[in-house]
Amino acid sequence: MKQMQAEADEANRARLGMLEKVIAEHILVPAKFARYPEVEEVLWRTVQKAFLGEMEIDAALESMTRQISWIVQQAIAV
């Protein structure tokens, strides 16, 4: 990233600096376990329903918690 910034013009140097800060401070790397894709599916499907008003926020949070807990328990049991 530093080399790219060194070679960039001023505007792009600032943009790359902001990108570097976001990566360093704000990107969440998901847990690495075999069943994580199932967790991600639960999260996206349920958040989408909440955004669309198909589920109340509290119900969506409870549903995600319940489903993810079940997935994790199944992963531990193996």
URCORTA-V714989 format. One record per pair of residues at least 12 apart in sequence whose C-alpha atoms are under 8 Angstrom apart, sorted by the first residue. I is the first residue (numbers start at 1). J is the second residue. Records with the same first field share a line. If there is no record, write none. Layout:
BEGIN
I=J ; J
END
This chain:
BEGIN
1=16 ; 20
4=16
5=17
34=75
35=71 ; 72 ; 75
38=71
39=68 ; 71
42=64 ; 67 ; 68
43=64
46=60 ; 63 ; 64
47=60
END
